[in-house]
Amino acid sequence: MHQNDRKKKWNDFSKIIPHSLLDVKNELKKKCEQKQLPVKTWKLTEEETMLIHKIKEQTSEHNKNNVTRTHAYYRFYRRYPEIQWALLGHMVSRNGGWNMTDLRGELYTRLLSEKDQFTFFSFLERGNWLIFQDVYPQFLLYEQSVKRSKNLFYLLPFFHVSTFMETIWNYFWSTGDRYTLAIATVINEQSYLEKRVIQNEHFKKTVLNSITFKLYDFFRFNHILFPFYKDETKQKTLLFGDTMKHFTSLHERILLGKRLYSLLFRRENILRRVINWAHDHPHTGSRKDYWPHLFYDVNESFSRAFYERRIKNCQLRKGASRLYSPRLIYAWKDRNHEEAENNDWFEDWRIMDYLIDKGESIDGEIYNEYCKTLEKIELAILVKKNVLLREEAEEE
């Protein structure tokens, strides 16, 4: 977006801000204009010190890998369904796990080198880890606030949470506005990732600017899938979702988050079936979790055998074996992470433009697109194989 267009957009926004968010706007404007008091000058009570330590311990315990994070989001949502991002985060984190295990699965191991597999996993894992260590302490602080009937969000700076979220949590505590809290969390987490992952020089060089990633983005291989039961019999699992376009755009990632929120929470009958499905299928990282007819967590084929197309309209071709989709614990070892940078991303109060509900919604139809994507990946494997065979023939 051009600089002048962005300024005009912000000016137009300031005229249409909902009355309910005026206090939020005023506080965020004030925070932009004045420097915050450094955390180190604040004096904590012994009880506050212990609470901070306990929350950090709990967060670290659940932040071991994608599976532990994904389970933690779901359990928290079941305890506090008013924190809607916890379910949204759970479902998106499932997709993160599937993307991680794809790198060791039937298809991508035939397309990517060992080095590329590890590099892409490191990129996905770092983002997944960063979001959890930022958002989960916020959830636990909310839990303690509820249990003690006392607003504890003044402690958020001790977890290096953006001052933007401190304003939003205080607003939620007084209003109970679930939508605003959920979308603010989308804004916060995507903005938090922007400098730490998307703008990180290492990941820009090794992942985001790589030919492989650009093809991945171009062919729309990055679907976000939400499985749910077709009906109350729980006999069939359906999918709905959306596709991430222009992954490196903060604007596009925030808008995707808003659309995914609408898919989950604007249709009560589907929300119930999503929750029931998630309850019955603990996350393992294997795509077998939602489609065991197509994926399996044990390799049923000879990995070195010449690959033949197996998929047609998301069904196996006659006589074909299922696609190998391993569980996360067998695909990747837990990683030790460097601590996150502590700088606050929040600089411009007008980012709250995204808090305005503009009716972002889609029908969620993704089945056909997802099926075509699987077939495109198979085709890419065959093309690569033919290129290699041709090169070998020319060498001879």
C-alpha positions in Angstrom: 0.0 0.0 0.0 1.4 3.5 -1.0 2.3 5.8 1.9 -0.3 8.4 1.0 -3.0 5.8 0.6 -2.1 4.4 4.0 -2.4 7.9 5.6 -5.7 8.5 3.9 -6.9 5.1 5.2 -5.9 5.9 8.7 -7.6 9.4 8.6 -10.8 7.9 7.3 -10.6 5.3 10.0 -10.3 7.9 12.8 -13.7 9.3 11.7 -15.6 6.0 11.9 -14.3 4.5 15.1 -17.1 2.9 17.1 -18.1 4.7 20.2 -17.4 1.6 22.3 -13.7 1.8 21.3 -13.1 5.4 22.0 -11.5 4.8 25.4 -9.2 2.2 23.8 -8.3 4.7 21.1 -7.5 7.4 23.6 -5.4 5.2 25.7 -3.4 3.8 22.8 -2.8 7.3 21.5 -1.5 8.4 24.9 0.8 5.4 25.0 2.2 6.3 21.6 2.9 9.8 22.7 4.7 9.0 26.0 7.4 6.5 27.0 6.3 3.7 29.4 7.8 3.4 32.9 10.6 0.8 32.7 9.6 -2.5 34.3 12.7 -2.7 36.4 11.7 0.3 38.5 8.4 -1.3 39.6 8.4 -2.9 43.1 6.7 -6.3 43.3 5.2 -8.0 46.3 6.4 -11.5 47.2 3.0 -12.9 46.0 3.4 -11.1 42.7 6.9 -12.4 42.2 5.8 -16.0 42.9 2.9 -15.7 40.5 5.1 -14.4 37.7 7.5 -17.3 38.3 4.7 -19.9 38.3 3.2 -18.6 35.1 6.6 -18.6 33.4 7.2 -22.2 34.6 3.8 -23.3 33.3 4.3 -21.7 29.9 7.7 -23.3 29.5 6.3 -26.7 30.4 3.6 -26.5 27.7 5.9 -24.9 25.1 8.0 -28.0 24.4 6.6 -28.7 20.9 3.7 -28.1 18.6 1.6 -30.9 20.2 2.0 -29.7 23.8 1.1 -26.1 22.7 -1.9 -27.2 20.7 -3.3 -29.3 23.6 -2.7 -26.4 26.0 -4.7 -24.0 23.8 -7.6 -26.4 23.7 -7.7 -27.1 27.4 -7.6 -23.4 28.2 -10.5 -22.7 25.8 -12.6 -25.5 27.5 -12.0 -23.8 30.8 -12.6 -20.3 29.6 -14.7 -20.3 26.3 -15.0 -16.5 26.5 -11.3 -16.4 25.4 -12.2 -17.3 21.8 -8.7 -16.9 20.4 -7.7 -20.0 22.4 -9.8 -22.1 20.1 -8.7 -20.2 17.0 -5.1 -20.6 18.1 -5.7 -24.3 18.7 -7.1 -25.0 15.3 -4.4 -22.9 13.5 -1.7 -24.6 15.6 -3.0 -28.0 14.4 -2.3 -26.8 10.9 1.2 -25.7 12.0 1.8 -29.2 13.2 0.5 -30.8 10.0 2.8 -28.5 8.0 5.8 -29.6 10.2 5.1 -33.3 9.7 4.5 -32.9 5.9 8.2 -32.1 5.7 8.9 -35.7 6.8 5.9 -37.2 5.1 5.2 -39.1 1.8 5.2 -36.1 -0.5 7.6 -33.4 0.6 10.5 -35.8 1.3 10.5 -36.5 -2.5 10.6 -32.7 -3.2 12.8 -31.2 -0.5 16.4 -32.0 0.5 17.1 -33.0 4.1 18.6 -29.5 4.6 15.5 -27.7 3.3 13.2 -29.9 5.4 15.1 -28.9 8.5 15.3 -25.2 7.5 11.5 -25.1 6.9 10.8 -26.9 10.1 13.0 -24.5 12.1 11.0 -21.6 10.6 7.6 -23.1 11.4 8.7 -24.2 14.9 10.2 -20.8 15.8 7.0 -19.0 14.9 4.8 -21.6 16.8 7.1 -21.3 19.8 7.2 -17.5 19.8 3.4 -17.1 19.7 2.9 -19.5 22.5 5.4 -17.9 24.8 3.8 -14.5 24.2 0.1 -15.4 24.4 -0.1 -18.2 27.0 1.2 -16.0 29.9 -1.6 -13.6 29.0 -4.1 -16.5 29.3 -2.7 -17.6 32.6 -2.8 -14.1 34.0 -6.4 -13.8 33.0 -7.1 -17.2 34.7 -5.6 -15.8 38.0 -7.5 -12.6 37.6 -10.7 -14.6 37.4 -9.9 -16.8 40.3 -8.9 -13.9 42.5 -11.6 -11.5 41.2 -8.9 -9.0 40.7 -7.5 -7.3 37.6 -3.8 -8.5 37.3 -3.0 -7.2 33.9 -0.6 -4.6 35.3 1.8 -7.6 35.5 1.8 -8.1 31.7 5.0 -6.1 31.2 6.9 -8.6 33.3 6.2 -11.1 30.5 7.2 -8.6 27.8 3.7 -8.5 26.5 3.0 -5.5 24.2 1.4 -2.5 25.9 -1.2 -2.8 23.1 -2.5 -5.9 24.8 -2.4 -4.5 28.3 -4.9 -1.9 27.0 -7.1 -4.5 25.3 -7.1 -6.9 28.4 -8.2 -4.0 30.6 -10.9 -3.2 28.1 -12.1 -6.8 28.0 -12.1 -7.1 31.8 -14.5 -4.2 32.0 -16.7 -4.9 29.0 -16.4 -8.7 28.2 -16.1 -7.9 24.5 -15.0 -11.2 23.2 -14.7 -10.2 19.5 -12.4 -7.3 20.2 -10.2 -9.4 22.4 -9.9 -12.2 19.9 -9.1 -9.8 16.9 -6.7 -7.8 19.1 -4.9 -11.1 19.8 -4.7 -11.8 16.1 -3.2 -8.3 15.5 -0.8 -8.8 18.4 0.5 -12.2 17.5 1.0 -11.4 13.8 2.7 -8.1 14.6 4.8 -9.9 17.2 6.0 -12.3 14.5 6.7 -9.7 11.9 10.1 -8.5 13.2 11.1 -11.7 14.9 10.4 -14.1 12.1 9.2 -12.5 8.9 11.7 -9.7 9.0 14.4 -11.9 10.5 17.5 -11.8 8.2 18.2 -15.5 8.7 14.7 -16.7 7.8 14.4 -14.2 5.0 17.6 -15.6 3.4 17.0 -19.3 4.1 13.2 -19.6 3.8 11.2 -16.6 2.6 13.4 -15.7 -0.3 14.0 -19.3 -1.4 12.6 -20.6 -4.7 10.9 -23.4 -2.9 8.9 -21.1 -0.6 8.0 -18.8 -3.4 6.6 -21.7 -5.4 4.8 -22.9 -2.2 3.2 -19.4 -1.9 2.5 -19.2 -5.7 0.7 -22.5 -5.9 -1.4 -21.8 -2.7 -0.1 -24.9 -0.9 -0.6 -23.2 2.4 -4.2 -24.0 3.3 -5.7 -23.6 6.8 -8.0 -26.5 7.4 -10.7 -26.8 10.1 -12.1 -30.3 10.4 -15.6 -30.7 11.8 -18.3 -33.4 11.9 -20.8 -33.5 9.2 -23.6 -34.2 11.7 -24.3 -35.5 15.2 -23.6 -39.1 14.2 -19.9 -38.2 14.0 -19.4 -40.7 11.2 -17.9 -38.3 8.7 -15.4 -35.5 8.9 -15.7 -32.5 6.6 -13.3 -29.6 6.1 -13.7 -25.9 5.8 -11.1 -23.1 5.9 -9.1 -20.6 3.9 -5.9 -20.2 2.1 -3.0 -17.9 3.1 -2.1 -15.6 0.3 1.0 -13.5 0.5 2.4 -14.9 3.7 4.9 -12.2 4.1 2.3 -9.5 4.3 1.3 -8.5 7.8 -1.9 -7.0 6.5 -2.9 -10.2 4.7 -2.2 -12.4 7.7 -4.3 -10.2 10.0 -7.2 -10.3 7.5 -6.9 -14.0 7.3 -7.1 -14.2 11.1 -10.3 -12.2 11.0 -11.8 -14.4 8.3 -10.9 -17.6 10.2 -12.5 -16.1 13.4 -15.7 -15.6 11.4 -15.6 -19.1 10.1 -15.4 -20.5 13.6 -17.6 -18.2 15.7 -20.3 -16.9 13.4 -22.1 -20.2 12.9 -23.0 -21.8 16.2 -24.0 -25.2 14.7 -20.6 -25.6 13.0 -18.7 -24.3 16.0 -20.2 -27.0 18.1 -19.2 -29.7 15.6 -15.6 -28.3 15.4 -15.3 -28.5 19.2 -16.7 -32.0 19.2 -14.3 -33.1 16.5 -11.3 -31.5 18.4 -12.4 -33.2 21.6 -12.5 -36.6 19.9 -9.3 -36.3 18.0 -6.3 -35.2 20.2 -3.7 -33.5 18.0 -0.8 -35.8 17.0 0.6 -33.8 14.0 -0.4 -36.5 11.6 -3.0 -35.7 8.9 -4.4 -39.1 9.8 -6.2 -37.2 12.6 -8.8 -35.9 10.1 -8.6 -38.1 7.1 -7.4 -41.7 7.9 -8.8 -42.9 4.5 -6.0 -40.9 2.8 -3.2 -40.5 5.3 -1.6 -42.9 7.7 1.0 -42.5 10.4 2.8 -45.7 9.4 4.6 -45.9 6.1 2.7 -48.4 3.9 4.8 -48.0 0.8 8.4 -48.6 -0.2 9.9 -45.1 0.3 12.5 -45.6 -2.5 10.0 -46.9 -5.0 9.2 -44.8 -8.1 6.3 -42.6 -7.1 3.0 -43.1 -9.0 0.0 -40.9 -8.6 -2.3 -42.1 -5.9 -4.9 -39.3 -5.4 -8.0 -38.4 -7.3 -10.5 -36.0 -5.8 -9.1 -36.6 -2.3 -9.6 -40.3 -2.7 -7.0 -43.1 -3.2 -6.8 -44.5 -6.7 -7.5 -48.2 -6.9 -4.8 -50.3 -5.3 -2.9 -47.3 -4.0 -1.5 -47.2 -0.4 -2.2 -44.3 1.9 0.1 -41.3 2.1 2.6 -41.4 5.0 1.9 -38.6 7.5 3.9 -39.2 10.6 3.1 -38.1 14.1 5.1 -35.1 15.3 7.0 -37.0 18.0 8.4 -39.4 15.3 9.1 -36.6 12.7 11.0 -34.0 14.8 12.9 -33.8 18.1 12.0 -31.1 20.6 14.2 -28.0 20.0 15.8 -25.6 22.4 15.0 -22.0 21.5 16.9 -18.7 22.0 15.0 -16.3 24.2 12.7 -14.0 22.3 13.6 -10.3 21.7 11.9 -8.1 24.3 11.1 -5.0 22.2 7.5 -3.9 21.8 6.1 -3.9 18.3 3.4 -1.3 19.1 4.1 2.1 17.5 1.0 3.3 15.9 -2.4 3.4 17.6 -4.2 3.4 14.2 -3.5 -0.3 13.8 -6.7 -0.7 15.8 -8.4 -0.1 12.5 -8.4 -3.9 12.3 -10.6 -4.1 15.5 -13.5 -2.7 13.6 -15.9 -5.5 12.5 -16.3 -5.0 8.8 -18.2 -8.2 8.3 -15.2 -10.1 7.0 -16.5 -13.5 6.1 -16.2 -16.3 3.5 -18.1 -19.5 2.9 -15.1 -21.6 4.0 -15.3 -23.9 1.0 -11.9 -25.4 0.6 -12.4 -29.1 -0.3 -12.0 -28.8 -4.0 -9.0 -26.4 -3.8 -7.3 -28.7 -1.2 -7.8 -31.8 -3.4 -6.3 -30.0 -6.4 -3.3 -28.9 -4.3 -2.6 -32.5 -3.3 -2.7 -33.5 -7.0 -0.4 -30.6 -7.9 2.1 -31.7 -5.4 2.0 -35.2 -6.9 2.5 -33.8 -10.3 5.5 -31.8 -9.0 7.1 -35.0 -7.7 6.7 -36.7 -11.1 8.1 -33.6 -12.9 11.1 -33.6 -10.6 11.7 -37.3 -11.2 11.5 -36.9 -15.0 14.0 -34.0 -14.8 16.4 -36.1 -12.8 16.0 -39.1 -15.2 16.7 -36.8 -18.2 19.8 -35.4 -16.5 21.1 -38.9 -15.8 20.5 -39.9 -19.4 22.3 -36.9 -20.7 25.3 -37.7 -18.5 25.5 -41.2 -19.9 
